[in-house]
């Protein structure tokens, strides 16, 4: 499995950073500054067009090892995002699942997560199932649910490992 399949996308990482999620992770997305010299092979890039890369070096060291770092954000793994999601809220419980499907287009694995009332076969009006997020990347589905909770309910993210 490729690293990109185990971490959240750059777009989601930027969104989580913008929502105030603590930027401490095993991996980081980073972008270097636009080159200023014509001797540099990347000359001519606009800053927004500079490619983003992934590294496991902590940001405080990243700027020392790569002094041209312009911007960075945490590339959270599915485990790190799962650790940030509350196990339950009021009457709801966190539900995560993996769905393997075989279709004419080929085998496909999807990961889903939501909050619901799992003790009932069907959701009751007073206990509806919240938003459900499904994605081929488990970190993406968990991260999208975390964004939903922050945006909709003002969830304050607390890491369990601290």
ZIHU-V948638 format. One record per backbone hydrogen bond with DSSP energy under -1.0 kcal/mol. NH is the residue of the N-H (numbers start at 1). CO is the residue of the C=O. If there is no record, write none. Layout:
# ZIHU-V948638
nh=NH co=CO
nh=NH co=CO
This chain:
# ZIHU-V948638
nh=5 co=2
nh=6 co=3
nh=8 co=76
nh=13 co=9
nh=14 co=10
nh=15 co=11
nh=16 co=12
nh=17 co=13
nh=18 co=14
nh=19 co=15
nh=20 co=17
nh=21 co=16
nh=24 co=22
nh=28 co=55
nh=29 co=73
nh=30 co=53
nh=31 co=71
nh=33 co=68
nh=43 co=40
nh=45 co=42
nh=49 co=46
nh=50 co=47
nh=53 co=30
nh=55 co=28
nh=61 co=58
nh=62 co=58
nh=63 co=59
nh=65 co=61
nh=66 co=62
nh=69 co=66
nh=70 co=31
nh=71 co=31
nh=73 co=29
nh=75 co=27
nh=78 co=6
nh=81 co=77
nh=82 co=78
nh=83 co=79
nh=85 co=81
nh=89 co=92
nh=92 co=89
nh=93 co=116
nh=94 co=87
nh=95 co=114
nh=97 co=112
nh=99 co=110
nh=101 co=108
nh=106 co=103
nh=108 co=101
nh=110 co=99
nh=111 co=135
nh=112 co=97
nh=113 co=133
nh=114 co=95
nh=116 co=93
nh=120 co=117
nh=127 co=124
nh=130 co=115
nh=133 co=113
nh=135 co=111
nh=141 co=137
nh=142 co=138
nh=143 co=139
nh=144 co=140
nh=145 co=141
nh=146 co=142
nh=147 co=143
nh=148 co=144
nh=149 co=145
nh=150 co=146
nh=151 co=147
nh=152 co=148
nh=153 co=149
nh=154 co=150
nh=155 co=149
nh=162 co=159
